[in-house]
Each structure stands twice: as C-alpha cells, then as structure tokens.
Amino acid sequence: MWDNSKATARHLRKNQTQAENVFWELVRNRRLEGMKFCRQYPIRFEFEEKKRFFVVDFYCYKIKTIFEIDGEVHEKQREYDEMREKFLEKLKNLLLR
C-alpha cells in the first residue's frame, strides 16, 4: 500500500489545481521566509494493522504544518475530508507529546 503513496503523490503533483499552482509559486524554493515546503506530501501510517496513507497538498517541516487548498474536489468528498482532518489532528497531538 505504501508503495502507491509515491505514485499517487507524483500523479497529484502533475495534476495540481489552479489554486494549488498559485500557492506553490508563492512558497516554492524557500520563497516564504526561507521555509521549505513539500507539495503533495504522503503521510504514511498503520491503522487496524494495515498500511495506509493520505496525501496532503503541502507540508512545511520547519513549522510542522499541513496546508490543504480546498477546491471543487473537496465539495464531493466532505465526509472523507472530515474523517481525514480528525485523524491528522490526532496524529499531530501524538507527535507533539
């Protein structure tokens, strides 16, 4: 399952939305206060003894923050997005301990 995460992220990078492209142009190459951003970044984890992953739109290591640029696709997957957001919040709280 985790092997698919790189391919999925690569596909999403090649097919970014217009909003994601605008954000990427603003932050790429450490343009925002020297911070490094990764785009279409896979978050890998195990849940119920299965390997799983989410791909987040952007991630900044320095401030340990995920940036999601909501577009039309998110209108069609609200329930999935809400579940994913709750999971990522729990993960963040575990990492900050």
N, C-alpha and C positions, 0 to 999 in steps of 0.2 A: 504494500500500500504506500509506504513512504517513498518508494521509487517513483511513483506517479507524481509526487509533490513537485519535483524539479520540472518535469514536463508540463505540468499544469501551470506552474508559475511562468515558465518560458512562453507558453501559449498566451497567457493573460498579458504579459509584457508587450507582445507583438500586437495585441488587440485591445489596447487601452482605450478608455472612453475619452472624449474631448476634455472633460473636467480633469481626469487623471493626467492627461498630457500637459495641461496648463499648470497643475500643481508640480509635476515633475520638472518642468522647465524652471520653476521658481526655486526648487530645492536641490537639484542635481549638482554634482561637482562641488559640494560643500558651499553652495551659494548662500545658504541661510545660516549666518553666524558661525560658519565653519563646521556645521554639523553634517555628519554622513547619514544619508537616507538610503534605504533599500526599497525598491519597488516590487510589488507582487511577491511579498516575502512569505515563504511557507512556515507555519508554526506546527511542528510535529509533536504528537503526544500519544499516550496509550490510554484507552478508555475501555472498560469492560473487556480487558485482555486483548484488545485489538489495536493495531497501529492505525492512527488516523491523522489527518492534517486539515488545517484551514490555510487559505492564502489570504493574507491581509494586503490592502492596497499599498501602504507604505509603513515602514518601521524605522525609527531612529534609535540607534544603540545608546547614544550619549544620554538621552533623557528617558530611555526605555518606554517609548510611547508609540502606540499604533495609531495611524491615521487612515480612516475609511472615507473615501469620496463617494457619497451616495449618488446614484444615478437612476435611470429608469429600471435597470435590472432589479434594484432593491425594492421597487414597488411590487414586484411579482413574487418576492421571497421574504416577506416581512417576518413570518413565523421562524424561518431558518435563521435570519439575521438576529432576531431577538434571542434565540437559543444560543447562538454563537457569541453574542455580546455578553451574556451571562457567564458562559464558560470562560471567556477571556478575562473577565473581571475576577473570577475565582482564581484563575491561573496567576494573574498579576498579584493578587493578595498573597498567594503561596510564595511567589518569587521574592516579594518584599520582606518576608519574615526573616 
